[in-house]
């Protein structure tokens, strides 16, 4: 049984977080000569605050949250955050129709970074800050932010954390639930502050530094410039972004242990070694391809390009330093593989997550050995821990569901008239919460028909929530009615 009064109260608290950042964006607009986003943001802040606090007087504090209630809270918190997040765009106008405002908001909260905008620099600074804020809120997760400030009981916090933190990422958190949430928040905030300071020292103004830090640590990829990172034309900026994209792609529990003086956790992780080895091989291959593609380009520039694009793809950030159309097909396949794989569970990245890919390859290795030695007992071990068959089946089933979702959405996109190669690529990148499409010409989201935009926003949410919460919600409501 789901206690809907408790659900409404918790969802309202989650919406207050959006209201707070809307208010900060309103302040940014005021500091910039009360730009054209001031009134839309002020109005949006007022509406979101009223909607958020409306359930509070009618619901008591506390109340038990069962696992079903946790999933309902998570789903409604995400969807309603995206709805209120669309209000500033909608009230501001311009290219933001109702559907376009929804698309931009979902893309932000899910840290996808896809945009319907053709001229980002035309947006007022207040709205640009709000756009980046949706990434930062979505990167950590609206439910985890809620748990950070919510004085809830231990069992409630445990059940909500199980919904928001995937089972894969929980494995490397050797702490109680309250500590897990605090660790994620500390690492997230620390990385944001340090990157902001370094970008400012590298020559960017404070506004661009903050916005880029929000986009990097959340691995969202929204930029304040039309040409993304290429606009800054700075090796120092790109190096800083590469370092922090990479850090944001590593399990936060491992980062925290390293910062606390326990580097063994980081160095002994076979998953991390697999992640870094595949990244280095792909980045080096891409660098050689860039250098061999002709043109007046030095080796240092080729490595800079190859590593930046690879890190941007594998962390599902989506920053760009060049147009992908200049890259040959094989290099685009490398980027597409990175987009599908993603980085480590327990980070802010999307995709399948390298943990599942590693377990998948390890399972194949075990099955090959079983063919050669049918009577042998060959367990699958990762860092000394034996994985049960149930866990292996769960990983392989998720990969199947993930790929099926991509193909199903691609079929829907094709039905709207989209070319098949483009529909598959678009479906894959939105499912992986990546902004750019590694095929020639890319895609102009603002030109897509309404049905395609609806499909893609659902795909973004499906990828961010990792499929199962949606399936469980449908099961809950089916049983109820």
PyMOL commands that set and color helices and strands:
alter all, ss='L'
color gray80, all
select helices_A, chain A and resi 4-31+38-54+56-58+67-85+87-92+98-109+120-122+125-140+142-149+154-164+167-170+177-201+206-217+228-231+235-248+252-259+264-267+270-292+299-314+324-326+329-341+354-372+389-415+420-431+445-447+450-464+468-480
alter helices_A, ss='H'
color red, helices_A
select strands_A, chain A and resi 380-382+385-387
alter strands_A, ss='S'
color yellow, strands_A
deselect
rebuild
show_as cartoon
